[in-house]
Amino acid sequence: MSDVRPTWSTAWVTGASSGLGYALAQRLAEQGTRVAVSARSADKLASLAASNANLLPFPLDVRDTAETQRVAEEVIATIGLPDLVILNAGIGIFKNAARFDGDAFRTAVETNVIGIGNALSAIIPPMVERGSGHIALMGSLASFRGFPRAAHYAPTKSAVRSLAECLRFDLEDKGIDVTIINPGYVETPLTERVDTPMPGLMPLEPAVDRILVGLSKRRYEIAFPWYMEMIVKLGMRVTNFTYFTITRWTLGRA
Ligand SMILES: NC(=O)c1ccc[n+]([C@@H]2O[C@H](COP(=O)([O-])OP(=O)(O)OC[C@H]3O[C@@H](n4cnc5c(N)ncnc54)[C@H](OP(=O)(O)O)[C@@H]3O)[C@@H](O)[C@H]2O)c1
């Protein structure tokens, strides 16, 4: 476990009832940060909060714009405007696009993209007014190119990656740091439901280490594992023919 100096007094983590968000919130709290934790599962947030007095539960469905605004205001009223906001709530749907499901696609876009927008509209104006803050968006290595069975997921993460780039341009001169977190496959409840090959699958704790170290250094991008990052980014430099051929060969069609 890495020893990351607590550079934030306060944080807000969405998607904190399980997986990456849960572990990130727990580690931040252990290091002395007061952390507001949000997700839909109020019971899981309550048991997380019971583990450390620095964790405060704020149940929330990020797809609901008015609720997100209200909860953000409650968070600010309780712990002050957070120094760090990790917009991590997300869902993963992996199925063949031959069975394309428009409702599932809408849910993924509403959770993974609109959910982030809902939180941003609540926290950016006060951060701009204060002149400081750190906003981290949960992307994915799946955001760089398409791959099999990812039609309901990868496009949402591409949107998040683009969003982070745009935010960085507009917020860097306002004292606000922006980070895009692009993990490869990490062992969480999300990947437990994936029944396709997961090259480079890594355990949760080292993934949380990488994220916290990158955040503490205020890096723009945190991507891991390094070899999957390299492969994915190499994939952006080859022709479509080469990309489709190699990806079909390594990940299969169905
Ligand atoms: N695990 C990986 O391999 C991997 C790789 C790259 C990126 N990611 C990204 O990392 C993030 C966390 O994923 P994970 O792997 O930790 O999965 P996870 O264990 O399933 O956690 C997802 C979290 O998001 C919350 N959530 C889902 N829908 C929500 C909603 N409408 N409103 C509020 N919270 C909601 C869930 O809580 P409730 O169900 O209680 O609401 C849960 O706390 C996601 O954005 C995912 O896309 C994961």
The ligand as an SDF file (V2000), in Angstrom:
LIG
                    3D

 48 52  0  0  0  0  0  0  0  0999 V2000
  -13.4430   -2.2310  -12.8640 N   0  0  0  0  0  0  0  0  0  0  0  0
  -12.8860   -1.9240  -14.0150 C   0  0  0  0  0  0  0  0  0  0  0  0
  -12.2350   -2.7670  -14.6680 O   0  0  0  0  0  0  0  0  0  0  0  0
  -12.9850   -0.5270  -14.5580 C   0  0  0  0  0  0  0  0  0  0  0  0
  -12.1310   -0.1690  -15.6060 C   0  0  0  0  0  0  0  0  0  0  0  0
  -12.2100    1.1000  -16.1270 C   0  0  0  0  0  0  0  0  0  0  0  0
  -13.1110    1.9930  -15.6070 C   0  0  0  0  0  0  0  0  0  0  0  0
  -13.9420    1.6270  -14.5980 N   0  0  0  0  0  0  0  0  0  0  0  0
  -14.8870    2.6090  -14.0950 C   0  0  0  0  0  0  0  0  0  0  0  0
  -14.7380    2.7620  -12.7050 O   0  0  0  0  0  0  0  0  0  0  0  0
  -15.9620    3.2090  -12.1370 C   0  0  0  0  0  0  0  0  0  0  0  0
  -16.2790    2.3430  -10.9350 C   0  0  0  0  0  0  0  0  0  0  0  0
  -16.4860    1.0210  -11.3860 O   0  0  0  0  0  0  0  0  0  0  0  0
  -16.2150   -0.2610  -10.5060 P   0  0  0  0  0  0  0  0  0  0  0  0
  -15.4220   -1.1770  -11.3370 O   0  0  0  0  0  0  0  0  0  0  0  0
  -15.7410    0.1190   -9.1680 O   0  0  0  0  0  0  0  0  0  0  0  0
  -17.6810   -0.8680  -10.4850 O   0  0  0  0  0  0  0  0  0  0  0  0
  -18.7360   -1.1350   -9.3240 P   0  0  0  0  0  0  0  0  0  0  0  0
  -18.1170   -1.8610   -8.1930 O   0  0  0  0  0  0  0  0  0  0  0  0
  -19.9200   -1.7210   -9.9940 O   0  0  0  0  0  0  0  0  0  0  0  0
  -19.0720    0.3380   -8.7830 O   0  0  0  0  0  0  0  0  0  0  0  0
  -19.8910    1.2200   -9.4840 C   0  0  0  0  0  0  0  0  0  0  0  0
  -20.3600    2.2810   -8.5070 C   0  0  0  0  0  0  0  0  0  0  0  0
  -21.1660    3.2250   -9.2190 O   0  0  0  0  0  0  0  0  0  0  0  0
  -22.3740    3.3930   -8.4900 C   0  0  0  0  0  0  0  0  0  0  0  0
  -23.4700    3.7510   -9.3930 N   0  0  0  0  0  0  0  0  0  0  0  0
  -23.9340    3.0940  -10.4670 C   0  0  0  0  0  0  0  0  0  0  0  0
  -24.9930    3.7280  -10.9960 N   0  0  0  0  0  0  0  0  0  0  0  0
  -25.1780    4.8430  -10.2210 C   0  0  0  0  0  0  0  0  0  0  0  0
  -26.1290    5.8890  -10.2320 C   0  0  0  0  0  0  0  0  0  0  0  0
  -27.0960    5.9690  -11.1710 N   0  0  0  0  0  0  0  0  0  0  0  0
  -26.0400    6.8680   -9.2880 N   0  0  0  0  0  0  0  0  0  0  0  0
  -25.0770    6.8080   -8.3370 C   0  0  0  0  0  0  0  0  0  0  0  0
  -24.1550    5.8480   -8.2670 N   0  0  0  0  0  0  0  0  0  0  0  0
  -24.2250    4.8590   -9.2000 C   0  0  0  0  0  0  0  0  0  0  0  0
  -22.6240    2.0350   -7.8320 C   0  0  0  0  0  0  0  0  0  0  0  0
  -23.4210    2.1740   -6.6820 O   0  0  0  0  0  0  0  0  0  0  0  0
  -24.9980    1.8900   -6.5910 P   0  0  0  0  0  0  0  0  0  0  0  0
  -25.2910    0.6820   -7.4380 O   0  0  0  0  0  0  0  0  0  0  0  0
  -25.1950    1.6980   -5.1410 O   0  0  0  0  0  0  0  0  0  0  0  0
  -25.6410    3.1300   -7.0990 O   0  0  0  0  0  0  0  0  0  0  0  0
  -21.2020    1.7050   -7.3930 C   0  0  0  0  0  0  0  0  0  0  0  0
  -20.9000    2.3690   -6.1820 O   0  0  0  0  0  0  0  0  0  0  0  0
  -16.9990    3.1470  -13.2600 C   0  0  0  0  0  0  0  0  0  0  0  0
  -17.1660    4.4380  -13.8090 O   0  0  0  0  0  0  0  0  0  0  0  0
  -16.3470    2.2280  -14.2740 C   0  0  0  0  0  0  0  0  0  0  0  0
  -16.8010    2.4630  -15.5820 O   0  0  0  0  0  0  0  0  0  0  0  0
  -13.8970    0.3860  -14.0470 C   0  0  0  0  0  0  0  0  0  0  0  0
  1  2  1  0
  2  3  2  0
  2  4  1  0
  4  5  1  0
  4 48  2  0
  5  6  2  0
  6  7  1  0
  7  8  2  0
  8  9  1  0
  8 48  1  0
  9 10  1  0
  9 46  1  0
 10 11  1  0
 11 12  1  0
 11 44  1  0
 12 13  1  0
 13 14  1  0
 14 15  2  0
 14 16  1  0
 14 17  1  0
 17 18  1  0
 18 19  2  0
 18 20  1  0
 18 21  1  0
 21 22  1  0
 22 23  1  0
 23 24  1  0
 23 42  1  0
 24 25  1  0
 25 26  1  0
 25 36  1  0
 26 27  1  0
 26 35  1  0
 27 28  2  0
 28 29  1  0
 29 30  1  0
 29 35  2  0
 30 31  1  0
 30 32  2  0
 32 33  1  0
 33 34  2  0
 34 35  1  0
 36 37  1  0
 36 42  1  0
 37 38  1  0
 38 39  2  0
 38 40  1  0
 38 41  1  0
 42 43  1  0
 44 45  1  0
 44 46  1  0
 46 47  1  0
M  CHG  2   8   1  16  -1
M  END
$$$$
